[in-house]
Amino acid sequence: MGPNANVARSFVIGGSQRAKFTHTTANTCAYDALVKSMHSLPYRRVAALAVGALTLAACGGGDDDSSSGSAADAPAEAPADAGGACPWAAGEVDLAGFLAEPCYADPYSGDMFPLDPGYITLLPAALTAAGLDADLNAPGPVTLFVPTDAAFNTLLEQVGWTLDELLADTEVLTDVLNQHVVAGDVSATSAVSSDVEVTASTGETMTLSLGDMGVGVKFCGDQMADIVHMDIDVSNGTVHIIDTVLLPSQGCMN
């Protein structure tokens, strides 16, 4: 992909009445740097990170006077279980309602329990920054992979970006968000018996597979994201909470 290439991207949710947002990725320099920097990330579990001040990683350098906002400003990972009862029953709210009041399904009883409000705040912020949050109310069905805040903090530390820089680059942000959306209801439980291949909104194939740490999502070749809370039923699809931000690889998106 050349440095001046314009690549159309879209975030799609919905069935016959699907909403579609399209952006043009002109800043492929920053996008390529983002993708390349992730290729060497190790397979890991959710971890709280102390993220210090980060500087912009730009091709050929650039101004460093944009100092507002950093990954350190993002909420630290909180305990997943907030205790008490979930305010909604399985399938009762849509994706927007889930992100507003996140809960998870107990894998044994199926009962719903609330997640700590600070556990997954950065994905809703990213969707809003990219102008894609309204799509969460579309009829679906759609499967949404939701990275924890710790996963976003890991990404920012690895690529040397601040949170504000990531949210401001809507072209790159939209590409990354598209990797977390799959049309239809995809059950992670079904991957316990055999691998399940899915296609993200980027057009890239990912594989749900059972590994040593449970069911995970394989992307970008040998990268793996663990599913820490699976098969959360919402009215317009299914949610899986993951410990790694899924990235579209430069090669897979050609």
C-alpha positions as CSV (number, residue, x, y, z in Angstrom):
1,M,0.0,0.0,0.0
2,G,1.6,3.3,-1.1
3,P,1.9,6.3,1.3
4,N,-0.7,8.3,-0.8
5,A,-3.3,5.5,-1.1
6,N,-6.9,6.2,-0.2
7,V,-8.6,3.2,1.2
8,A,-12.4,3.2,1.9
9,R,-13.4,1.7,5.2
10,S,-16.9,1.2,6.7
11,F,-18.4,0.2,10.0
12,V,-21.5,-1.9,9.4
13,I,-24.1,-3.1,11.8
14,G,-27.6,-4.4,11.0
15,G,-29.4,-6.8,8.9
16,S,-31.5,-5.6,5.9
17,Q,-31.6,-2.2,7.4
18,R,-27.9,-1.9,8.1
19,A,-26.2,1.5,8.8
20,K,-23.0,2.1,7.0
21,F,-20.3,4.7,7.8
22,T,-17.4,5.2,5.4
23,H,-14.1,7.0,5.9
24,T,-11.1,7.5,3.7
25,T,-7.8,6.5,5.1
26,A,-5.4,9.1,3.8
27,N,-3.1,8.9,6.8
28,T,-1.7,5.5,5.9
29,C,1.6,6.5,7.3
30,A,0.2,6.5,10.9
31,Y,-2.0,3.5,10.1
32,D,0.9,1.4,8.8
33,A,3.0,2.4,11.9
34,L,0.1,1.3,14.1
35,V,-0.3,-2.1,12.5
36,K,3.4,-2.8,12.1
37,S,4.1,-2.0,15.8
38,M,1.5,-4.6,16.9
39,H,2.9,-7.6,14.9
40,S,5.3,-8.5,17.7
41,L,2.9,-8.3,20.6
42,P,2.9,-11.4,22.8
43,Y,-0.1,-13.5,23.7
44,R,-1.3,-12.2,27.0
45,R,-4.0,-12.1,29.6
46,V,-5.8,-9.0,30.9
47,A,-3.3,-6.9,32.9
48,A,-3.5,-3.5,34.5
49,L,-0.7,-1.3,33.1
50,A,0.9,1.8,34.6
51,V,1.1,3.8,31.4
52,G,3.3,6.9,31.5
53,A,3.5,9.9,29.3
54,L,3.4,8.8,25.7
55,T,4.7,10.6,22.6
56,L,3.3,10.6,19.1
57,A,4.8,7.9,16.8
58,A,4.7,9.5,13.4
59,C,6.5,8.5,10.2
60,G,9.4,10.8,9.8
61,G,8.8,12.5,13.1
62,G,6.6,15.5,13.7
63,D,5.6,18.2,16.2
64,D,5.6,17.1,19.8
65,D,3.7,20.2,21.2
66,S,0.4,18.4,21.2
67,S,0.6,17.3,24.8
68,S,-3.1,17.2,25.9
69,G,-4.4,13.9,26.9
70,S,-2.5,10.7,27.5
71,A,-3.1,7.0,28.1
72,A,-2.5,7.7,31.8
73,D,-5.7,9.8,31.7
74,A,-7.7,6.7,30.7
75,P,-9.4,4.8,33.6
76,A,-7.2,2.0,35.0
77,E,-8.6,-1.5,34.8
78,A,-11.0,-2.1,37.7
79,P,-12.3,-5.4,39.1
80,A,-14.5,-6.9,36.5
81,D,-17.4,-7.8,38.9
82,A,-19.1,-4.8,40.5
83,G,-21.3,-7.0,42.7
84,G,-25.0,-6.9,43.0
85,A,-27.6,-7.6,40.3
86,C,-27.5,-6.7,36.6
87,P,-30.2,-4.1,35.9
88,W,-31.3,-5.9,32.7
89,A,-32.0,-9.5,31.7
90,A,-30.2,-11.3,28.9
91,G,-31.4,-10.1,25.5
92,E,-33.3,-7.1,27.0
93,V,-31.0,-4.3,26.0
94,D,-29.2,-3.5,22.7
95,L,-25.5,-2.9,22.2
96,A,-25.8,0.7,23.3
97,G,-27.6,-0.4,26.5
98,F,-25.0,-3.0,27.2
99,L,-22.1,-0.4,26.9
100,A,-24.1,2.0,29.1
101,E,-24.6,-0.6,31.9
102,P,-22.3,-3.5,31.1
103,C,-23.0,-7.0,32.5
104,Y,-21.7,-10.4,31.9
105,A,-23.2,-13.9,31.8
106,D,-22.1,-16.5,34.3
107,P,-20.9,-19.4,32.2
108,Y,-22.5,-22.0,34.5
109,S,-25.8,-20.5,35.6
110,G,-26.4,-18.0,32.8
111,D,-27.2,-15.4,35.4
112,M,-26.3,-11.8,34.6
113,F,-24.0,-9.8,36.9
114,P,-22.8,-6.2,36.5
115,L,-19.3,-5.3,35.4
116,D,-17.4,-2.5,37.1
117,P,-18.3,0.8,35.3
118,G,-14.6,1.5,34.7
119,Y,-13.9,-1.9,33.0
120,I,-14.9,-1.0,29.4
121,T,-15.2,2.8,29.0
122,L,-12.7,3.3,26.1
123,L,-14.6,1.4,23.4
124,P,-17.7,3.6,23.8
125,A,-15.4,6.6,23.8
126,A,-13.8,5.4,20.6
127,L,-17.1,4.7,18.9
128,T,-18.3,8.2,19.8
129,A,-15.1,9.8,18.5
130,A,-15.4,8.0,15.2
131,G,-19.1,8.9,14.9
132,L,-20.2,5.3,15.0
133,D,-22.1,5.2,18.3
134,A,-25.5,5.6,16.7
135,D,-25.0,2.3,14.9
136,L,-25.2,0.4,18.2
137,N,-29.0,0.8,18.1
138,A,-29.3,-0.8,14.6
139,P,-31.5,-4.0,14.5
140,G,-28.6,-6.5,13.9
141,P,-27.8,-9.2,14.6
142,V,-24.2,-8.4,15.0
143,T,-21.4,-9.8,17.2
144,L,-19.2,-7.1,18.9
145,F,-15.9,-7.9,20.5
146,V,-15.3,-5.4,23.3
147,P,-11.7,-4.8,24.5
148,T,-11.2,-3.9,28.1
149,D,-9.7,-0.6,29.0
150,A,-6.5,-2.4,29.9
151,A,-6.4,-3.7,26.4
152,F,-6.6,-0.2,25.0
153,N,-3.9,1.0,27.4
154,T,-1.7,-1.8,26.2
155,L,-2.2,-0.8,22.6
156,L,-1.3,2.8,23.4
157,E,1.8,1.9,25.2
158,Q,3.0,-0.4,22.4
159,V,2.5,2.2,19.6
160,G,3.5,5.2,21.6
161,W,0.3,7.1,21.1
162,T,-1.8,9.1,23.6
163,L,-5.5,8.3,24.0
164,D,-6.3,11.7,22.5
165,E,-4.2,11.1,19.5
166,L,-5.9,7.8,18.8
167,L,-9.4,9.2,19.2
168,A,-8.5,12.2,17.0
169,D,-7.4,10.0,14.1
170,T,-10.8,8.8,13.0
171,E,-9.5,7.1,9.9
172,V,-7.2,4.8,11.8
173,L,-9.8,4.5,14.6
174,T,-12.5,3.4,12.3
175,D,-10.3,0.7,10.7
176,V,-9.5,-0.7,14.2
177,L,-13.2,-0.6,15.3
178,N,-14.3,-2.4,12.2
179,Q,-12.1,-5.4,13.2
180,H,-14.3,-5.9,16.2
181,V,-17.6,-6.2,14.3
182,V,-18.9,-9.5,12.8
183,A,-22.3,-9.8,11.1
184,G,-24.6,-12.3,12.8
185,D,-24.6,-14.0,16.2
186,V,-21.3,-15.8,16.8
187,S,-21.2,-18.1,19.8
188,A,-17.8,-18.5,21.5
189,T,-19.1,-21.6,23.2
190,S,-19.3,-23.3,19.8
191,A,-15.5,-22.9,19.4
192,V,-14.9,-25.3,22.3
193,S,-15.6,-28.2,20.1
194,S,-14.1,-26.9,16.8
195,D,-12.6,-23.7,15.4
196,V,-15.0,-21.1,14.1
197,E,-14.0,-18.7,11.3
198,V,-15.6,-15.3,11.2
199,T,-15.2,-12.3,8.9
200,A,-14.9,-8.9,10.4
201,S,-16.3,-5.7,8.8
202,T,-12.9,-5.1,7.4
203,G,-13.2,-8.2,5.3
204,E,-10.5,-9.9,7.3
205,T,-11.0,-13.5,8.5
206,M,-10.5,-14.3,12.2
207,T,-10.7,-17.6,14.0
208,L,-12.3,-18.4,17.4
209,S,-10.3,-21.2,18.8
210,L,-9.9,-23.1,22.1
211,G,-6.5,-22.6,23.6
212,D,-4.7,-23.1,26.9
213,M,-6.4,-20.1,28.4
214,G,-9.9,-20.8,27.1
215,V,-11.5,-19.6,23.9
216,G,-9.7,-16.8,22.1
217,V,-9.8,-14.9,18.8
218,K,-6.9,-15.4,16.4
219,F,-6.2,-12.4,14.1
220,C,-3.4,-11.0,12.1
221,G,-1.8,-14.4,11.6
222,D,-0.7,-15.6,15.0
223,Q,-2.0,-12.9,17.3
224,M,-4.5,-14.1,19.9
225,A,-7.0,-12.2,22.1
226,D,-8.5,-14.1,25.0
227,I,-12.2,-13.9,25.6
228,V,-12.6,-13.0,29.2
229,H,-16.5,-12.9,29.2
230,M,-18.3,-14.6,26.4
231,D,-21.7,-15.0,24.9
232,I,-23.4,-12.0,26.4
233,D,-26.9,-11.8,24.8
234,V,-28.2,-8.4,23.7
235,S,-31.3,-7.7,21.7
236,N,-29.4,-7.0,18.5
237,G,-26.6,-9.4,18.8
238,T,-23.9,-11.0,20.9
239,V,-21.0,-9.5,22.9
240,H,-17.6,-11.0,23.8
241,I,-15.3,-9.1,26.1
242,I,-11.6,-9.5,25.1
243,D,-8.2,-8.7,26.6
244,T,-6.6,-7.4,23.4
245,V,-7.5,-4.8,20.8
246,L,-8.0,-6.6,17.5
247,L,-6.1,-5.0,14.7
248,P,-6.5,-5.4,10.9
249,S,-3.2,-6.3,9.4
250,Q,-1.9,-4.4,6.5
251,G,-1.6,-7.5,4.3
252,C,-5.0,-8.9,5.2
253,M,-6.8,-5.7,4.2
254,N,-5.3,-5.4,0.7
